[in-house]
């Protein structure tokens, strides 16, 4: 006899308080780091911006780098949602994924909040895999089901793409690659999905509506 699905256990009061505290610290760190940069921001300033004691920050994040990565994960999730607000009108599932890849590369090279940690690309790539993976993997699987991509392991492709995107962004910021190389980078990454180069190039160059700076309230 099949078992009856059970509701997940309700979140307890302590867990709710911890979740709210962690979110408040990330919000405060995002504000402070946006204004001063990651290097100049201090844990004390972040604690004060969150109206908490300095010790509270270290109860949730063992270092400023850990907190900066948490901020980036928050920014990446927000970026994924903003991309989706545009791509949910697209009929071509391959274009949905291409828009995501293009947007990530653009933001990684333009948003100063990403820059200080790009030298630790292995850390940021792991954060990107966790934060944006559910969207990217879903989009690749949909494009594969539609016959646009030929992928047997979308999770692997996204992991490789995360590292490649951030590595390329770092090279552009250091001046080792020109910003004009972005379409070529995107095209090569799209070829990892099984797209022929001509189709990948078309998706890398096609005019797209802009991704909004923020989601509607």
N, C-alpha and C positions, 0 to 999 in steps of 0.2 A: 504494500500500500504506500503510495507516494506521501512523503512528508509535507506538512503544511508550511509554506514560507512564513518565516517569523520576521517581525519588525526589528531593525537594528536597535541595540540598546540606546536609550535616551542619554544625551550628553549630560554629565553631572555638573553640579554648580562649580566645582573646582576646575574642571576641564574647560568650562565656558569662560571662567575668569582668566585662565592661562591663555586661552585662544585670543581673548580680547586684548590682554596685555601684550602678547607677541605682535598682534596686528598694530597696536598703537605704537610700539617701538619701531616697527618697520615703516609706518607712515611718517614718524618723526625723523627717522634716519633718511628717508627719501627726501624730505624737505631740506634738512640740513646739508646733506651731501649734494643736493641740486644747487644750493646756494654757494657752498664753500668748496665743493669737490671732496672726493673720498679722502685724500691725503690730509687736507686741512681740517676736516671735521674731527671732533673728539667724541669719545663715548660720553663724557660728562655733558657736552652740549646736546647730544641726542637725548640723554636721560632728562635733561631740563626741558627740552622741547616736548617731550612726552609727559611732563609733569610727574616724573618718577625719580627715585633715588638712583645714584650711579650704580649701586650694587645690583639693582634689578636687571639692568642690561646684561650683566655678566651671568645672571641666572638663566638667561635665555640664549645668549650668544657668547661663546668663549673668547672671541676676538672681534676687532673691527672688520677684519676681512670676512669673517663669517657673517656678520651683519650686512656687509656690502653685498655679499652673494645673495642673501635673503632678499635684499632690496631689488637686485637684478632679477631674481625669480618673479617677484611681484611685477616688475616692469615688463618682463617677458610675457607673463600671463595677460597683462593688460594689453600688450601689443597684439597677442594672438586674438583677443576679443575684438580689438579695433580692426584687424585684418578681416575677421569674420563678418563684421558689420558691412564690409564692402563685397566680399566674395560670396555672400549668401544670395546674391542676385545673379551670379554667373551660372550659365548652363553647362559650361565645359569644365569637368572635374579636374582636368590637367591644368587649366588656367588658374583654378583655385589654389593648387599647390604652388604653381609658379609665382603667383602673386605673393604668397607667404615667403618664399625664398628671397624674392627681390626685396621685399619690405624689411626682412631681417638684416640683410646686408646693408641696406640704406641706413637703417637706424643704428646699427653697430658702428658705422663710420661717422654718423652725424650727432648722435646723442652723447654728450660729454660724460654722462653718468656711467656709460659702459667702458670708457677708455682706460681708466686706471687699472682695471683688472684684465684687460686683454692680454697682457703679458703672462697671465696665468690662464691661458686659454683652455687647459685641460679641466680646470675648475669650472670656468664659465660654460664650457661645452656640456659638462655634466648637468649643470643647472638648466641650460637650454633644453637638453634632452628631457629632463623631468617636467619643466614648465610648459614647453610648447609641443612636446612629443605627442600628447593625446590628440592635438589638432592635426599636426603634420602626418602622423601615422594614419589617422582616419582618412585624411584627404587622399593619401597615396593608395590606400585600400579601395576607396571609392573609384579612383581613376583606373585602378587595375580591374575592378569589376566591370567598369564601363568599356574596357578594351583599349584605354588610352595608354596605360603603363603596363609593363611586364615585370612585375616584382614578386618575388617569392618571400621576402623578408623585409617588410616596410620598416620595422624597428631598426634593423641593421643599417638600412639606407639613411634613416634619419640620424642615427648616431654618427655615421661618417660625414653626413652633410653638416651637422652641427659643428664638428671640428673644422671642416673645410671653410665654412662661412666665417668663423671667428678668426681663423688663421689668415684668411684673405683680408678681412677687415684690418687686422694688425699690420699686414704688409702695406696696405693702402695708407694707413695713418703714419707709418714710418717712412713713407715715400719710396718704398721698394717696388710698389706697383702703382700705376696711375689710376685715378678714380675712373678714367674712361674704360678701364678693364672690367668694370662691373658687369656689363652685359655678357662678356665672354665668360666670366666666372659663373654667372647664373646658367648660361647655356651648358657649360660643362657639367655642372651639378645636376641639371635636368636630364642630361644624357644617362645619368646613373639610374634613372627610372626605366630605361629601355626606349626612351624616345629617340627617333632618328635625329641627327644633328640639325637638319633643316627645320624640323618642327620645334625642337628645343630653342633654336635661335629665334624663331617667330615668337614664341612665348616670352623669351627674354627681352624682346624689343617692342612688343605690342604696347600701344598706349593703354593705360589703365587709369581708372578713377583714383584720386588720392585717398590714402588711408587717413582718417580723421585724427587730429591730435589728441582727442579725448572722446569717450563715449558720452552719448546724451545722458543727462542726469535722470 
